[in-house]
């Protein structure tokens, strides 16, 4: 009688462990970047503009970037907010900020705006960020 009870208890523990692991890892198959600093080469921008950029047909992506340059409001303290548009960055050092979904992430990058260069939180494709070695 004790043997079947022990098997049932072991099965319950194994199932609970599997569920807990899936919940803590987000249950996704996307690789998570395990770094705080990386280098970005690609397009990034405000969340809404970046979603629009991704949904644009490939033949029109260049025009979308040209027609929708990133713009932000700059506070008296030098903080960028209310950003719209996208920008193309080449080998720009970024701070990894947060995961957005399996394909995109938020990073802090220094972006050239009308009034100068400022740190801005932008959304980028995960594959465009390479961890600093």
C-alpha positions in Angstrom: 0.0 0.0 0.0 2.9 2.4 0.7 4.5 1.8 -2.6 1.6 3.1 -4.8 1.2 6.1 -2.4 4.9 6.9 -2.8 4.6 6.7 -6.6 1.6 9.0 -6.6 3.4 11.5 -4.3 6.5 11.5 -6.5 4.4 12.1 -9.6 2.6 15.0 -8.0 6.0 16.6 -7.0 7.4 16.1 -10.5 4.3 17.7 -12.1 4.4 20.7 -9.7 8.1 21.2 -10.3 7.5 21.2 -14.1 4.7 23.7 -13.9 6.7 26.0 -11.6 9.7 25.9 -14.0 7.5 26.7 -16.9 5.9 29.6 -15.1 9.2 31.1 -13.9 10.7 30.8 -17.4 7.7 32.4 -19.0 7.0 29.1 -20.7 8.5 30.4 -23.9 11.2 28.9 -26.1 12.7 32.3 -26.9 16.3 32.7 -25.6 16.5 35.3 -22.9 19.5 37.7 -23.0 21.5 37.2 -19.8 23.4 40.5 -20.0 22.9 44.1 -18.9 24.9 45.8 -21.7 24.9 44.9 -25.4 25.3 46.3 -28.8 22.4 47.1 -31.1 22.6 47.1 -34.9 19.1 47.6 -36.4 15.9 49.6 -36.2 14.3 50.6 -32.9 11.7 53.0 -31.8 8.6 53.7 -29.7 6.4 50.7 -29.0 3.6 51.7 -31.3 5.9 52.9 -34.2 8.0 49.8 -33.9 4.9 47.6 -34.2 3.9 49.5 -37.3 7.4 49.2 -38.7 7.4 45.4 -38.2 4.0 45.1 -39.9 5.2 47.1 -42.9 6.1 45.0 -46.0 9.8 44.6 -46.5 9.8 46.6 -49.7 8.5 49.7 -47.7 10.6 49.4 -44.5 13.3 51.9 -45.7 10.6 54.5 -46.5 8.9 53.9 -43.2 12.2 54.7 -41.3 12.8 57.8 -43.5 9.2 59.0 -43.1 8.9 58.4 -39.3 12.1 59.7 -37.6 12.1 59.3 -33.8 11.0 62.4 -31.9 10.7 62.9 -28.2 9.8 65.6 -25.7 12.8 66.6 -23.7 12.2 67.8 -20.1 14.2 70.6 -18.4 16.2 67.8 -16.6 17.2 66.3 -20.0 14.9 63.3 -19.9 13.2 62.0 -23.1 9.5 61.1 -23.0 6.5 60.7 -25.2 8.6 59.4 -28.1 7.2 58.5 -31.5 8.9 57.2 -34.6 11.8 54.9 -35.3 15.6 55.2 -35.8 18.3 53.0 -37.4 21.3 52.4 -35.1 24.7 50.9 -36.0 26.7 49.1 -33.3 25.2 51.3 -30.6 26.0 50.4 -27.0 22.7 49.8 -25.1 21.5 48.9 -21.7 19.0 46.0 -21.7 15.9 47.3 -20.0 13.1 44.7 -20.2 11.6 41.9 -22.3 8.5 43.0 -24.3 7.7 39.6 -25.8 9.4 36.7 -27.4 10.6 38.7 -30.4 11.2 42.1 -29.0 12.8 43.8 -26.0 13.2 47.3 -24.6 16.6 48.9 -24.3 18.1 52.2 -23.4 20.1 53.7 -26.2 21.6 57.1 -26.9 19.6 58.5 -29.8 20.3 61.6 -31.9 17.2 63.9 -31.6 16.7 67.5 -32.9 18.0 69.0 -29.7 21.0 66.7 -29.2 21.8 63.1 -28.1 19.7 61.6 -25.3 19.2 58.3 -23.6 15.8 56.9 -24.8 13.9 53.7 -24.1 13.2 52.0 -27.4 11.8 48.7 -28.5 14.1 46.6 -30.8 14.1 43.1 -32.2 15.8 40.7 -29.8 18.0 39.3 -32.5 19.5 42.7 -33.2 21.1 43.0 -29.7 24.4 41.2 -29.0 25.6 40.9 -25.5 28.9 42.6 -24.5 31.7 40.1 -24.0 
